Amino acid sequence: MKGFQKLTLSYEALQSWLNAFQIETRVTIVPLTEASNRICAEDIQAKQDLPRFDRSAVDGFAVKSEDTTGTSQSKPFLFQLTERPELEDAGPRQAKQIWTGTPIPKGANAVIMLENTRQINDKIEVWNQATPYENVSRKGEDIKKGETAVQEGARLKPQHLGLLAALGHSEINVMQKPKIAILATGNELVEAGNQLGENQIHESNRIMLSAMCLELETEPLDLGIAMDDADDIKEKIQIGLKIADAVITTGGTSVGGLDLVPDVVNQMGKPGVIIHGVAIRPGMPTALAVLNEKPIMILSGNPVAAIVGFEVFGRPLVCKMLGMKKEEPRPTVEAVMARRVTAALGRKTFTRVKVFEKNGEILAEPISTRGSGAISTMTRGNGFVIVPENREGIDENEKVIVRMFASIEA
């Protein structure tokens, strides 16, 4: 047994690791119907105005706004309904029925809502004054020709896809999904669904980390479980390096006699392990390595420590692999700490909390923890508060920023 002689600050570890390898991003074309949550691979400029023409924003009647000046409910004006395609040369107080999205007839510059009229034979009674271009969607008011509709590196949400479809796109260039191979190590591990022997546990980290990869639109590849055997670990990591762009291992990274993974990685090539031991809690035994120009993340076998390790190092890695210009953080909310929490000085501590609203105030209640293996602290909570390395805790009623992994509870 040997302890960690040095713990590296998390941001220093991340920068050292990311600077140790180059990522070659790849682009692929997909239909818009398959582009949801993918990363846009180029700036997309609008090739036309949107809308392409002045159009009605409501069902109603197209008029010249100046013809409505002075009308009121006590003194309504009568407008003659016309079938003419244009009002440009029509006489005063002419109106043409129009529907939402229909082009505004030439000569008209406003639309009276159907609800603000009453039809009397071939005339309508109008009692609302209309300002110029009231209820009119102007040409190019949504986006003008030549403007950037979607930026490179944007994660494509439904609104992006709707805008691109409205501009006439049926497909789009996106970043190809990186492949991340995931390996669990440990003699005590048994596949979920299989019967347990004495002192054995069901392995859960692979499915959990796979889900976190899928959440970020990467493709997880399952390397299975390796025994606490150097040859077995080496063989499976080599497979991962052949089939994937990055490898994640869990377990076997602390300082015990069977914690073999960092040593195995170092024996496989250079530069090998770059960082081993990070000033975070949970997740201190995390190691970061590079082999064959591919990143390897060696995470703790304890589930919450593995989650935290992925949050700190996996999310930035994926963002780099996807060619994003900056890290994509989790949503945050400002809350008031419901009670004091303590932390170890010198380590960045990830405190799980339950965020809820009470009497109009957003509160963060710390979740009682029983170590980094207590995965239920993640299901009972919906976010985490980071206590910086230079703090020994957070006081009750102190305002904090919570990184959310689920919605706020009412």
C-alpha positions as CSV (number, residue, x, y, z in Angstrom):
1,M,0.0,0.0,0.0
2,K,1.1,3.5,-0.8
3,G,-0.6,6.8,-0.5
4,F,-0.9,9.6,-3.1
5,Q,2.2,11.7,-2.7
6,K,0.6,14.6,-4.7
7,L,-2.9,15.6,-5.7
8,T,-3.3,17.8,-8.8
9,L,-5.9,20.5,-8.9
10,S,-8.7,19.5,-11.2
11,Y,-8.4,22.4,-13.7
12,E,-4.6,21.8,-13.9
13,A,-5.1,18.1,-14.5
14,L,-7.7,18.7,-17.2
15,Q,-5.5,21.2,-19.1
16,S,-2.4,18.9,-18.9
17,W,-4.4,16.0,-20.2
18,L,-6.3,17.8,-23.0
19,N,-3.0,19.4,-24.2
20,A,-1.3,15.9,-24.4
21,F,-3.3,14.7,-27.5
22,Q,-4.9,16.0,-30.7
23,I,-8.4,15.2,-31.7
24,E,-9.3,14.8,-35.4
25,T,-13.0,15.7,-35.7
26,R,-15.0,14.1,-38.5
27,V,-18.1,15.4,-40.2
28,T,-21.1,13.5,-41.6
29,I,-24.3,14.5,-43.3
30,V,-27.6,13.5,-41.7
31,P,-31.3,14.3,-42.5
32,L,-32.9,16.9,-40.3
33,T,-35.1,14.2,-39.0
34,E,-32.0,12.5,-37.5
35,A,-30.2,15.6,-36.4
36,S,-31.8,16.3,-33.0
37,N,-29.1,16.9,-30.3
38,R,-26.2,16.5,-32.8
39,I,-23.5,19.1,-33.1
40,C,-23.7,21.5,-36.1
41,A,-20.4,21.2,-38.1
42,E,-20.6,24.6,-39.9
43,D,-22.0,28.1,-39.7
44,I,-25.2,28.0,-41.7
45,Q,-26.2,31.3,-43.4
46,A,-29.8,31.9,-44.5
47,K,-30.1,31.8,-48.3
48,Q,-33.4,33.7,-48.2
49,D,-35.3,36.1,-46.0
50,L,-37.7,34.6,-43.5
51,P,-40.5,35.3,-43.9
52,R,-40.0,35.6,-47.7
53,F,-42.7,38.2,-47.9
54,D,-44.9,40.4,-45.7
55,R,-47.6,38.0,-44.3
56,S,-50.5,38.0,-42.0
57,A,-49.9,37.0,-38.4
58,V,-53.6,36.4,-37.8
59,D,-56.9,35.5,-39.4
60,G,-58.7,38.7,-40.4
61,F,-58.9,41.5,-43.0
62,A,-56.1,43.3,-44.7
63,V,-56.6,47.1,-44.8
64,K,-54.7,50.4,-45.1
65,S,-54.0,51.4,-41.6
66,E,-54.7,55.1,-42.3
67,D,-58.3,54.1,-43.2
68,T,-58.9,53.1,-39.5
69,T,-57.8,56.4,-38.0
70,G,-60.7,57.6,-35.7
71,T,-62.7,54.4,-35.5
72,S,-63.8,53.2,-32.1
73,Q,-66.4,50.9,-30.5
74,S,-68.8,53.8,-30.2
75,K,-68.1,55.0,-33.8
76,P,-67.2,51.9,-35.9
77,F,-66.2,52.3,-39.6
78,L,-67.7,50.2,-42.4
79,F,-65.2,48.7,-44.9
80,Q,-66.2,47.3,-48.2
81,L,-65.1,43.7,-48.8
82,T,-63.2,43.2,-52.0
83,E,-62.0,40.2,-54.0
84,R,-59.3,42.3,-55.7
85,P,-55.8,40.7,-55.4
86,E,-54.4,44.2,-54.5
87,L,-55.5,47.2,-52.5
88,E,-53.0,49.5,-54.0
89,D,-55.4,51.3,-56.3
90,A,-58.5,50.5,-54.4
91,G,-60.6,53.3,-53.0
92,P,-60.8,54.2,-49.2
93,R,-62.0,51.7,-46.6
94,Q,-61.5,48.6,-48.7
95,A,-60.8,45.3,-46.9
96,K,-59.7,41.9,-48.1
97,Q,-60.2,38.7,-46.1
98,I,-56.9,37.1,-45.3
99,W,-55.6,34.1,-43.3
100,T,-52.6,33.5,-41.1
101,G,-49.5,33.1,-43.2
102,T,-51.1,34.6,-46.3
103,P,-49.2,37.3,-48.2
104,I,-50.3,40.9,-47.5
105,P,-52.0,42.3,-50.6
106,K,-50.1,45.1,-52.3
107,G,-51.3,48.4,-50.9
108,A,-52.4,47.0,-47.6
109,N,-50.2,47.6,-44.5
110,A,-52.2,46.2,-41.6
111,V,-54.5,43.3,-40.6
112,I,-57.6,43.7,-38.4
113,M,-58.2,40.6,-36.4
114,L,-61.4,38.7,-37.2
115,E,-62.5,39.0,-33.6
116,N,-62.4,42.8,-33.9
117,T,-64.9,43.0,-36.8
118,R,-68.5,42.2,-37.6
119,Q,-69.6,41.3,-41.1
120,I,-72.7,43.0,-42.4
121,N,-73.5,41.5,-45.9
122,D,-70.6,42.5,-48.1
123,K,-69.1,44.9,-45.6
124,I,-67.4,44.6,-42.3
125,E,-67.7,46.8,-39.2
126,V,-64.3,47.8,-37.7
127,W,-64.0,49.4,-34.3
128,N,-60.2,49.0,-33.6
129,Q,-57.6,51.5,-35.0
130,A,-54.7,49.7,-36.6
131,T,-51.1,51.0,-36.6
132,P,-48.9,50.5,-39.7
133,Y,-47.9,46.8,-40.0
134,E,-50.0,45.7,-37.0
135,N,-50.6,41.9,-37.1
136,V,-48.1,41.7,-40.1
137,S,-45.0,39.6,-40.1
138,R,-42.5,41.6,-42.1
139,K,-40.3,40.2,-44.7
140,G,-37.0,39.1,-43.1
141,E,-38.1,40.0,-39.5
142,D,-37.3,36.4,-38.4
143,I,-34.0,36.2,-40.2
144,K,-32.5,38.1,-43.1
145,K,-30.7,36.6,-46.1
146,G,-27.0,36.2,-45.3
147,E,-27.5,36.1,-41.5
148,T,-26.1,33.2,-39.5
149,A,-29.1,30.9,-38.8
150,V,-27.1,28.3,-36.8
151,Q,-23.6,28.5,-35.5
152,E,-20.9,25.9,-35.8
153,G,-20.7,23.9,-32.5
154,A,-24.3,24.5,-31.6
155,R,-26.2,21.5,-30.2
156,L,-29.2,21.2,-32.5
157,K,-32.4,21.6,-30.6
158,P,-36.0,21.4,-32.0
159,Q,-36.0,25.1,-32.6
160,H,-32.8,24.9,-34.7
161,L,-34.3,22.2,-36.8
162,G,-37.5,24.1,-37.3
163,L,-35.6,27.2,-38.4
164,L,-33.5,25.1,-40.8
165,A,-36.5,23.4,-42.3
166,A,-38.2,26.8,-42.7
167,L,-35.1,28.0,-44.7
168,G,-35.5,25.0,-47.0
169,H,-32.8,22.6,-45.6
170,S,-33.6,18.9,-45.5
171,E,-30.1,17.7,-44.3
172,I,-27.2,19.2,-42.4
173,N,-23.5,18.6,-41.7
174,V,-22.9,17.4,-38.1
175,M,-20.0,16.2,-36.2
176,Q,-19.6,12.4,-36.3
177,K,-20.3,10.8,-33.0
178,P,-17.0,9.9,-31.1
179,K,-16.8,6.3,-30.0
180,I,-15.9,5.7,-26.3
181,A,-15.0,2.3,-25.1
182,I,-16.0,1.5,-21.5
183,L,-14.3,-1.2,-19.3
184,A,-15.0,-2.2,-15.7
185,T,-12.4,-4.0,-13.6
186,G,-12.6,-6.0,-10.5
187,N,-12.8,-9.7,-9.4
188,E,-15.9,-8.9,-7.3
189,L,-18.0,-7.7,-10.3
190,V,-20.8,-9.8,-11.9
191,E,-22.9,-8.8,-14.9
192,A,-26.3,-7.4,-13.9
193,G,-28.9,-10.2,-14.1
194,N,-26.4,-13.0,-13.2
195,Q,-26.5,-14.7,-9.8
196,L,-24.1,-13.3,-7.2
197,G,-21.6,-15.4,-5.4
198,E,-20.2,-14.6,-1.9
199,N,-18.6,-11.2,-1.7
200,Q,-19.7,-10.3,-5.3
201,I,-21.7,-7.3,-6.5
202,H,-23.5,-6.5,-9.7
203,E,-21.5,-4.2,-12.0
204,S,-23.3,-0.9,-12.7
205,N,-20.8,1.7,-13.8
206,R,-20.7,0.6,-17.5
207,I,-24.4,1.1,-18.1
208,M,-24.3,4.4,-16.1
209,L,-21.3,5.8,-18.0
210,S,-22.8,4.6,-21.3
211,A,-25.9,6.6,-20.5
212,M,-23.8,9.7,-19.7
213,C,-22.1,9.3,-23.1
214,L,-25.4,8.9,-24.9
215,E,-26.6,12.0,-23.2
216,L,-23.8,14.0,-24.9
217,E,-24.4,12.2,-28.3
218,T,-21.4,10.0,-28.3
219,E,-21.4,6.2,-29.1
220,P,-20.5,4.0,-26.1
221,L,-18.8,0.6,-26.8
222,D,-18.9,-2.0,-24.1
223,L,-15.6,-3.8,-23.3
224,G,-17.2,-5.8,-20.5
225,I,-15.5,-6.7,-17.2
226,A,-11.8,-7.4,-16.7
227,M,-10.5,-9.4,-13.8
228,D,-7.9,-7.9,-11.5
229,D,-5.3,-9.4,-13.8
230,A,-2.7,-7.3,-15.7
231,D,-2.9,-9.4,-18.9
232,D,-6.8,-9.3,-19.0
233,I,-6.8,-5.5,-18.4
234,K,-4.2,-4.9,-21.1
235,E,-6.0,-7.0,-23.7
236,K,-9.3,-5.2,-23.2
237,I,-7.7,-1.8,-23.2
238,Q,-5.9,-2.7,-26.5
239,I,-9.3,-3.7,-28.0
240,G,-10.7,-0.4,-26.9
241,L,-7.9,1.6,-28.5
242,K,-8.5,-0.2,-31.8
243,I,-12.3,0.3,-32.0
244,A,-12.8,3.6,-30.2
245,D,-11.6,7.2,-30.1
246,A,-11.2,7.1,-26.3
247,V,-11.3,4.6,-23.5
248,I,-12.8,4.8,-20.0
249,T,-12.0,2.3,-17.3
250,T,-13.5,2.1,-13.8
251,G,-12.0,0.5,-10.8
252,G,-8.4,-0.5,-10.0
253,T,-7.1,3.0,-9.8
254,S,-6.5,3.6,-6.1
255,V,-3.4,2.5,-4.2
256,G,-4.3,-1.0,-3.1
257,G,-2.5,-4.2,-4.1
258,L,-5.1,-5.1,-6.9
259,D,-5.3,-1.5,-8.2
260,L,-3.5,-2.4,-11.4
261,V,-4.9,-0.2,-14.2
262,P,-2.5,2.8,-14.0
263,D,0.6,0.5,-14.0
264,V,-0.8,-1.6,-16.9
265,V,-1.4,1.6,-18.9
266,N,2.2,2.8,-18.2
267,Q,3.5,-0.5,-19.4
268,M,1.6,-0.3,-22.7
269,G,3.3,2.8,-24.1
270,K,4.1,6.5,-23.8
271,P,3.2,8.9,-22.5
272,G,0.9,6.7,-20.5
273,V,-0.5,8.1,-17.2
274,I,-0.1,11.9,-17.1
275,I,-2.1,12.5,-13.9
276,H,-2.9,10.1,-11.1
277,G,-4.6,11.6,-8.0
278,V,-6.8,14.6,-8.4
279,A,-7.9,17.1,-5.7
280,I,-11.6,16.3,-6.0
281,R,-14.0,14.6,-3.6
282,P,-15.3,12.1,-4.4
283,G,-13.0,10.9,-7.2
284,M,-9.5,11.4,-5.8
285,P,-8.0,8.3,-7.4
286,T,-8.9,9.4,-10.9
287,A,-6.1,9.0,-13.4
288,L,-5.7,10.5,-16.9
289,A,-3.6,8.9,-19.6
290,V,-2.8,8.9,-23.3
291,L,-1.9,5.9,-25.5
292,N,-1.7,5.8,-29.3
293,E,-2.7,9.5,-29.4
294,K,-6.0,8.5,-27.7
295,P,-7.2,9.7,-24.3
296,I,-7.8,7.2,-21.5
297,M,-9.9,8.2,-18.4
298,I,-9.2,5.9,-15.5
299,L,-12.1,6.4,-13.0
300,S,-12.8,5.2,-9.6
301,G,-15.0,2.0,-9.2
302,N,-17.2,3.8,-6.7
303,P,-20.3,4.9,-8.7
304,V,-20.6,8.5,-7.5
305,A,-16.8,9.0,-7.8
306,A,-17.1,7.7,-11.4
307,I,-20.0,10.1,-12.1
308,V,-18.0,13.1,-10.7
309,G,-14.9,12.0,-12.6
310,F,-16.9,11.9,-15.8
311,E,-18.4,15.4,-15.1
312,V,-15.0,16.9,-14.4
313,F,-13.1,15.3,-17.2
314,G,-15.5,13.4,-19.5
315,R,-17.7,16.3,-20.5
316,P,-14.8,18.6,-21.5
317,L,-13.3,15.6,-23.4
318,V,-16.5,15.0,-25.3
319,C,-16.8,18.7,-26.1
320,K,-13.3,18.6,-27.6
321,M,-14.0,15.5,-29.5
322,L,-17.1,17.0,-31.0
323,G,-15.2,20.1,-32.1
324,M,-17.1,22.4,-29.8
325,K,-15.6,25.8,-29.1
326,K,-16.2,25.6,-25.4
327,E,-17.3,23.2,-22.7
328,E,-21.0,22.5,-22.5
329,P,-21.9,22.9,-18.8
330,R,-24.9,21.5,-17.1
331,P,-27.8,23.9,-16.5
332,T,-27.3,25.9,-13.3
333,V,-29.6,27.6,-10.8
334,E,-28.9,30.0,-7.9
335,A,-30.2,28.6,-4.6
336,V,-29.9,29.2,-0.9
337,M,-28.2,26.5,1.2
338,A,-30.7,25.0,3.6
339,R,-28.0,24.0,6.1
340,R,-24.2,24.1,6.5
341,V,-22.0,21.5,4.8
342,T,-18.4,20.8,5.6
343,A,-15.6,20.0,3.1
344,A,-12.0,19.0,3.1
345,L,-9.6,22.0,2.6
346,G,-7.5,21.5,-0.5
347,R,-10.0,19.5,-2.5
348,K,-12.9,20.5,-4.7
349,T,-15.9,18.9,-3.1
350,F,-19.0,17.9,-5.1
351,T,-21.9,18.0,-2.6
352,R,-25.1,16.4,-3.7
353,V,-28.2,18.4,-3.0
354,K,-31.9,18.4,-3.5
355,V,-33.1,21.6,-5.0
356,F,-36.7,22.6,-4.4
357,E,-38.9,25.7,-4.3
358,K,-40.6,26.7,-1.1
359,N,-42.5,30.0,-0.5
360,G,-41.1,31.5,-3.6
361,E,-37.5,30.7,-2.7
362,I,-35.1,28.2,-4.3
363,L,-33.4,26.0,-1.6
364,A,-30.6,23.5,-1.8
365,E,-30.8,20.7,0.8
366,P,-27.6,18.7,1.2
367,I,-28.1,15.0,0.8
368,S,-26.7,12.9,3.6
369,T,-23.8,10.9,2.2
370,R,-22.4,7.6,3.1
371,G,-19.3,7.6,0.8
372,S,-18.6,7.7,-2.9
373,G,-20.3,4.4,-3.5
374,A,-23.7,5.6,-2.3
375,I,-25.4,6.0,-5.7
376,S,-28.7,6.7,-4.1
377,T,-27.4,10.1,-3.2
378,M,-27.7,10.9,-6.9
379,T,-31.3,9.6,-7.2
380,R,-32.4,11.4,-4.1
381,G,-30.8,14.6,-5.2
382,N,-31.1,16.6,-8.4
383,G,-27.9,18.7,-8.5
384,F,-24.6,19.3,-6.9
385,V,-22.8,22.3,-5.4
386,I,-19.1,22.6,-5.8
387,V,-17.2,23.7,-2.7
388,P,-13.9,25.2,-3.9
389,E,-10.5,23.9,-2.7
390,N,-9.9,27.0,-0.5
391,R,-13.2,26.6,1.5
392,E,-13.9,24.2,4.4
393,G,-17.6,24.3,3.8
394,I,-20.7,26.4,2.9
395,D,-22.7,28.1,5.5
396,E,-26.5,27.8,6.0
397,N,-28.4,30.5,4.0
398,E,-25.4,31.1,1.8
399,K,-26.2,31.6,-1.9
400,V,-24.8,28.9,-4.1
401,I,-24.8,27.9,-7.8
402,V,-26.2,24.4,-8.3
403,R,-25.4,22.3,-11.3
404,M,-28.6,20.5,-12.1
405,F,-28.9,16.9,-13.4
406,A,-32.6,16.8,-12.9
407,S,-35.5,19.3,-12.6
408,I,-36.3,21.4,-9.6
409,E,-38.8,19.9,-7.2
410,A,-42.0,21.8,-6.4
